[in-house]
């Protein structure tokens, strides 16, 4: 389950009691003598530290002796280091200076939510992702609480602003991930394969993203992996669904590290107690392993390698809708591998080089059968291999402006077999891009660029211009607009049977306003997206499909109003229609809800070192196809509204010097009925609701970490 067992709550750590001998206290202000709250104060190389309160004061005790460096950090301010002697009590007055490039310089923000550790414009951090109740430490499930994303929990993928899951691309360190989700079975969606703590930065671009990236009509989820770990550490975990272990080793010169991790998941015992809607006939059982290597080649250079392997077997039986009295069986064996190698270096004269290469392979073997009805099962085989290379150069122009250009090459092999019928193809994809961020003033920036792409399987080329402008009205508020053309190859299952199809196209228009301060974030955005050349399957395969999506989104996050409370609220209004596949005319598609909203609430109780999380999500009903209705009523019926409440609680203690966390998490805790659509028999006389396989999922686990103290992560997150 992609490190679910290993890292899910190791970072949800609350402060431990200290047994120090000397006191370090004081006050932190800015250069205008205003107190600063939320400043992280820590003795470097130790676990001792504190966070400033509302009046800027701090106090903690330490067992350290002698001379040490004390660091003071706060997003948006320059880090300060002071040398202190801890043999006696220390009373300090610390002044932090504004980080000019964070507070005074505008950044491109239209369509993008930053989720990094070090940016002033941060909306969510990796810790936010794993502490979002109901998300199950899945990056995509946490992203679904942000505006623009749909609550499509019956199918895999991230559906954004009227786009399908295929229209969102996932990238790690600039390289495309061909299969970011585990393979799904009918009505059982696959989850994301990657832990959020692999990444120091996450950018969710719901539209208008950079010319560096392509082949995503609607959205891009851009993940940047961590560099070197803070120190060597190891982890173990056990839960009701499996076990995990991991090791990170940092060299003495702190220039090289390696890590190995493994996790095993077996849901059979769980499903023996909590009976699912579909009866397991194979597993579910998952084995995951990963390795990473990091090497600092110079003061600015970094070489990174990440490799991941996953072996899954699962299968379910369910009552046949088409043949009453019979049982339908599905069995899946999946093998997935992904590797990523990148190198970044400053090559002099303000020029920077990026090189990337990756390889991924995904193999699915599916056996589908109507037991006792068919003499032989249906055998489905699918394999996707993708090799990539990418090169990019960028040069700083003055203090803020930058130009970047580069190219990439992808070699893709797609193989599929339905019983004895094979449909395969090979594609050579090449792309070139150029882009510049030009600061006319520190408060006004324009990004102008474009991308050219060619794919051999279609035999066609495209040119995609993209433009963004942003103006900063003050230190906290800015206004942004964006325009761009985005192209994407049709899905492989259509290209396999018709190589004469062309690119699908979407044109984005976006305007946004955001106000980001230390303790709160407000953001609103309006957008219009025009679709053209979508794939139609009737009559025959063609590019005659079209559509549009438009709407408004609002996001509010507050970490100040209530003590020890962090919450955010998001709302999306979506008006979208499309004519594609076998649709007879433009209608609202079955994956799009008109109104979507989320409330995420997190409360830390310091006296009992416990964190409580609640996540409520709502969506209006989605259209579904009822074959008993006349053609002019196509997709006119809608499902019931979607309501879900996720709950999580975590308690911290220590066992033999290991930071230990006990975790309880429940998705859809009240067990609300959720209907995502309906299946109909071919004669239209019978139908079956599409619902979750289990009404709620209960997770209980214990996780231990040796070597890293994450106290400040929790404090800084509040």
TIMI-298810 format. One record per residue (C-alpha): x, z, y; residue in one letter. Coordinates in steps of 0.001 Angstrom, whole numbers, plus 500000, padded with zeros to 6 digits. Layout:
<sites>
XZYa;...
</sites>
This chain:
<sites>
500000500000500000x;502892499145502267x;504390502580502893x;500972504194503316x;502097507090501146x;505549507388502688x;505002507365506426x;501306507826507002x;501607511273508523x;505285512182508501x;505223511473512201x;502193513665512843x;504339516759513304x;503555519773515452x;506063522317516763x;507661524784514387x;508440528358515342x;511934528780516727x;514369531548515922x;516782530911518841x;518973533402520628x;519176531913524121x;516582530595526538x;516672527276528378x;514061526924531111x;513473525290534469x;511422522725536352x;511450518929536602x;510422517017539735x;510730513497541106x;512844512623544124x;509934513636546395x;509807517120544848x;506536516388543029x;506375518138539617x;506502515881536572x;504427516662533493x;505186515341530028x;508987515132530453x;510771515367527109x;513569517965527363x;515902518198524370x;519400519265523360x;520982516146521925x;521875516414518268x;519522519335517619x;515838519996517035x;515510522231520104x;513486521119523083x;510200521231524971x;507887519185527158x;507117520017530769x;503681521351531652x;501434520248534524x;503577522110537112x;506783520530535764x;508072523712534128x;509547524004530642x;511021526706528453x;512431526903524937x;514945528893522919x;517883527601520911x;520369528788518321x;522959526240519491x;526157527618521015x;528807526165523314x;528634523042525481x;525865520524524806x;524153517578526471x;520585518186527612x;518474515041527993x;515379514630530163x;513251511533529520x;509904510270530769x;508548506752530538x;508917505056533919x;511877507225535004x;515609506964534476x;516879509136531645x;519045512057532828x;521698513899530802x;523182517252531870x;525943519241530266x;524948522872529721x;526434525892527970x;524002527600525604x;526042530773525160x;523887532231527958x;520363531700529251x;519997528594531429x;517698528109534447x;517668524477535588x;516156522344538346x;516055518707537255x;515227515692539428x;514306512343537823x;514491509012539612x;511947506234539235x;512981503385536967x;512740500492539414x;512061497836536817x;509229499875535288x;507359501075538359x;507933498481541029x;508171495224539085x;505102493338537898x;504857492237534245x;502809489534532539x;499814491309531006x;496871488886530748x;495639488925527173x;498295491346525897x;498312495000524897x;501816496459524673x;502360499195522092x;506024500111522365x;507986503313522704x;509707502570525990x;507467500524528284x;505528501814531229x;502642499526530315x;502267501033526875x;498697501356525643x;499317502379522018x;502503503605520328x;503340503548516604x;502274507195516420x;498895506226517890x;498403503748515078x;498899506220512226x;496958509036513901x;493871506894514483x;491296508380512133x;489770505863509755x;492572503325510229x;494497504461507154x;497835503879508939x;497075500150508883x;498249498352512037x;495322495938512031x;492709498657511476x;494108500547514480x;494208497354516568x;490496496939515797x;489822499885518128x;491105497766521047x;488971495295523017x;488676491788521621x;488935492661517934x;485956492453515593x;484936494970512892x;485103492441510047x;485679494902507219x;484377492612504484x;487233490108504745x;490952490187505414x;492532489336508735x;492302490156512414x;489323488374514023x;489714488104517797x;487443486760520560x;485340484475518411x;488284483299516301x;488681483495512524x;491299485658510819x;493360482519510170x;493595481973513931x;495661485171514410x;499342484971513528x;501622487910512684x;505307487792513614x;508167490199512856x;511187489946515166x;510059486490516222x;509577485133512685x;506194484179511220x;504802486266508357x;502980483842506058x;500979486481504124x;500703489662506234x;497726490942504190x;497407491716500511x;495256489213498631x;491564490013498659x;488891489770496008x;485258488857496765x;483892491358499330x;487052493513498973x;489428492742501878x;493187493122501595x;494992495517503952x;498113494904506008x;501402495065504121x;503557496779506759x;503973500325508067x;503720500742511867x;506887502859511823x;508927499838510877x;508409498750514463x;509527500038517828x;507192497668519626x;503819496073518912x;502204493477521171x;498599492568520451x;497951489368522377x;494251488555522285x;494974485330524154x;497366483601526528x;500518484444524599x;504039483103525216x;505268479576524417x;507828481194522105x;505080481349519496x;502675478783518115x;500172477902515412x;497645480569516375x;494448479369518058x;493256482800519127x;495759485622518924x;499241486838518033x;500317490213516646x;504001490417517630x;506016493167515932x;509573494174516852x;511387496230514234x;513364499376514967x;517112499210515480x;519183502136514171x;517526505386513009x;518207508616514898x;519999510165511910x;520102510050508128x;516981511297506414x;514967511177503212x;511276511461502446x;508983512114499495x;505220512095499262x;502455512712496746x;498753512050497149x;495549511540495244x;496378507836494909x;500124507782494236x;503653508785495169x;506451507546497418x;510098508133498300x;512535506821500868x;516083507135502165x;517662506133505495x;521409506482505887x;523178506274509268x;526945505809509332x;529161508365511056x;529996505941513873x;526236505345514331x;526701501593514232x;525356500825510760x;522412501977508683x;520630501094505485x;517356502188503982x;515533501910500659x;511927502820499990x;509469502664497119x;505840503558496637x;503453503512493700x;499682503460494038x;497115503790491266x;493459503986492247x;492083504247488702x;491932508089488627x;490293508095492051x;487660505555490991x;486956507577487854x;485677510342490147x;484287508360493075x;482510505443491439x;482827502166493358x;480104499554493686x;482156497161491562x;483558498536488302x;487375498310487924x;488575496303484924x;492258496056485916x;494113498706487908x;493990498795490884x;497747499364490712x;500399498544493306x;504193498854493288x;505993498319496592x;509697498355497446x;511667497585500583x;515247497550501828x;516674497315505332x;520102496969506870x;521052497339510546x;524465496762512106x;525426497025515756x;527908494180516194x;528824495061519778x;527481497059522701x;524589494598522993x;524578492784519636x;522406493685516654x;522124492272513125x;518972493178511195x;517792492515507653x;514483493523506134x;513211492703502665x;509958493624500997x;508508493177497499x;505000493957496291x;503431493701492845x;499665494136492589x;497171493984489776x;493492494686490262x;490163493505488986x;486472494319489141x;483253493594487296x;479876493267488979x;476374492223488001x;475907488484488269x;473543487344490995x;473394483795489682x;472821484778486057x;470739487986485824x;471755490196482923x;475312488881482865x;478499490346484377x;480936488530486647x;484605489465486302x;487507488937488714x;491120489798487922x;494070489362490282x;497825489498489740x;499760489121493002x;503502488931493644x;504667488888497253x;508174488811498729x;509274488669502347x;512758488676503878x;513795488576507514x;517312488239508986x;517873488206512766x;520867488375515081x;520881489041518827x;523938488947521064x;524992488728524685x;527305485712524720x;528452486156528317x;527565485011531818x;524071486513531410x;523332484276528424x;521732485847525350x;521494484334521863x;518823484896519225x;519104483557515663x;516498484150512971x;515864483166509365x;513243484258506888x;511805483411503492x;508534484477501943x;506758483748498702x;503249484682497631x;501861484047494146x;498223484694493196x;496850484434489668x;493077484943489550x;490846484910486494x;487137484571487286x;484550484713484518x;480860485268483860x;481189487374480732x;479324486122477636x;478057483154479655x;481073480866479914x;483275480060476904x;486396480006479066x;487249481813482330x;488018479945485540x;491744480098486272x;492854479934489905x;496531479762490825x;497949479691494325x;501518479813495606x;502796479694499173x;506517479531499989x;507788479442503558x;511382479106504783x;512057479446508525x;514903479196510982x;514772479805514715x;517215479745517607x;516629480811521194x;518774481161524302x;517757483034527404x;519543483585530690x;518907486159533372x;518434484756536862x;519148487472539352x;517806490954538752x;514427490130537183x;513854486407536523x;514723484796533203x;514546481411531515x;514365480918527750x;514312477896525482x;514774477203521807x;513425475653518668x;512301476450515154x;511947474760511783x;509653475671508909x;509623474286505375x;506379475148503610x;505318474533500010x;501650474994499142x;500569474829495495x;497127475432494066x;495428474890490729x;491778475235489795x;491836475196485993x;493754471951485320x;493203470393488763x;496262470620491025x;496493470079494777x;499937470526496327x;501751469538499492x;505016470068501381x;505239470365505153x;508185470070507511x;507262471710510802x;509473471559513894x;508892472972517356x;510701473247520680x;509769475469523609x;510907476310527127x;509661479013529440x;510609480805532630x;509570484121534155x;510114483568537874x;509826486557540208x;508906485288543642x;508962488947544734x;509203492143542645x;505396492279542913x;504601488633542116x;505707486795538986x;504836483487537386x;505470482420533802x;505495478668533271x;506334477011530001x;505328474735527209x;505675474056523521x;505997470821521513x;505226470785517777x;505361468250514955x;504123468666511399x;504910466122508704x;501862466803506532x;499571465763509383x;502033463270510845x;501103464349514367x;502708465920517443x;501267468075520214x;502276469327523665x;500957472713524798x;501421473816528452x;501034477531529305x;500937479288532674x;500512482940533691x;500586484693537080x;500627488409537831x;500526490356541087x;501241494084541369x;499124495736544057x;500898499106543869x;503010501145541454x;500120501464539035x;497752498494539439x;498130494770538872x;496044491618538514x;496885488783536098x;495584485339535185x;496593483016532356x;495923479500531101x;497207477765527996x;496633475234525221x;497041476370521630x;497175474214518504x;497024475048514813x;497093473172511537x;493876473402509490x;493837475958506703x;495774474918503565x;492643474624501388x;491484471749503631x;494858470072504158x;495413469968500378x;492527467539500010x;492875465533503214x;496243464911504890x;494612462824507611x;493199465803509463x;494583466624512903x;495404469797514808x;492678472181515861x;492842473117519545x;491820476026521787x;492233476293525555x;492389479811527028x;491400480985530522x;491964484704531215x;491775487055534206x;492597490760533917x;493025493897535986x;494819497012534769x;495830500370536187x;498423502277534157x;499583505773535125x;501378508464533158x;498198510086531877x;495581507342531872x;495054503605531435x;492210501439532693x;491967497766531852x;489298495103532126x;489490491426531265x;487268488344531347x;488015485246529294x;486775481805528357x;488046479908525336x;487149476310524541x;487496475028520964x;487887471382520030x;488879469407516912x;487753472156514535x;487534471218510852x;484199469989509547x;483556469610505820x;480224467752506115x;480058464810505925x;483548464717504439x;486609466306506038x;487008465571509762x;488008467137513114x;484650466799514836x;484007470538515196x;483827472324518530x;482845475627520112x;483449478221522782x;483951481954523233x;483543483922526438x;483162487558527347x;484296490681529116x;486283493656527797x;486938497184529067x;489478499798527933x;489948503390529115x;492463505959527845x;492800509529529158x;495453512100528200x;494994514508531100x;491394515601531642x;491183517850528592x;494048520079527450x;495699518930524214x;493246516023523994x;493942512305523964x;491088509780523729x;490327506164524445x;487187504060524737x;486946500295524333x;484060497877524712x;483771494129524164x;480987491713525005x;481314488387523195x;479259485215523600x;480486482626521125x;479151479619519235x;480863477046517089x;480065473983515012x;482533473807512151x;482802473547508341x;479263472893507012x;477414474162510123x;474645471712511163x;475016472597514860x;476596475193517171x;475660478772516302x;477145482234516511x;479424482464513428x;478958485105510733x;482124487025511697x;481219487620515352x;479215490513516839x;477954490352520406x;478714493988521279x;481608496043519848x;482764499506520908x;485166502226519742x;485837505843520658x;489088507401519418x;489539511170519904x;492622513275519048x;492880517035519508x;495978519160518875x;495575522883518124x;499007524472518767x;498143527947517441x;497411526594513970x;499804523590514209x;497011521193513307x;495885517818514590x;492277516644514365x;491286513013514800x;487908511297515102x;487197507570515409x;483719506165515970x;483164502412515846x;480014500430516606x;479066496771516407x;475788494953516702x;474564492916513751x;476293489698512736x;474482486459511810x;474137485497508169x;472891482423506315x;469507482646504618x;468940479482502514x;465199480165502286x;464739479452506003x;464309475951507474x;467362474116508788x;466523474817512422x;466758478567511649x;470343478292510395x;472211481621510958x;469249483017512881x;469043486294510928x;471364489238511664x;472618492217509692x;472005495830510621x;474236497428513274x;477600498743512135x;478352502449512567x;481354504307511169x;482977507672511824x;486501508335510552x;487877511886510402x;491432513124509838x;493192516489509908x;496871517307509402x;498611520655509062x;502342521185509487x;504543523726507820x;508074523847506389x;509179524104502767x;512878524769502106x;513948523272505458x;511802520196504910x;509203519318507497x;506010519167505449x;502625517813506348x;499338518232504494x;496851515482505248x;493109515037504777x;491529511779505904x;487996510453505387x;486798506987506398x;483094506604507224x;482714510351506726x;478882510496507057x;478539507716504476x;476546505470506829x;475106502409505161x;477019499290506180x;475818495770505418x;478134492890506346x;475942490055505059x;474163488772501963x;474866486649498899x;472034484430497667x;471507482847494282x;471497479036494233x;467699478982493920x;467333481399496863x;465199483806494840x;467692486666494662x;470079488165497140x;472677490925497146x;473971492969500056x;477656492714500989x;478683496354501418x;481918498383501134x;483073498957497562x;482923502714498246x;480796504202501049x;483669506431502172x;487297506900501167x;488818510385500921x;492595510752501104x;494535513955500441x;498313514135500396x;501480516124501029x;504560514565502595x;508029516024503108x;510817514794505361x;514419515979505195x;516549515349508252x;514309514290511152x;512254516495513453x;509307514658515042x;507987517548517101x;508382515754520406x;506621512664519099x;503439514664518732x;503834516488522063x;504638513300523982x;501690511561522388x;499218514067523869x;
</sites>
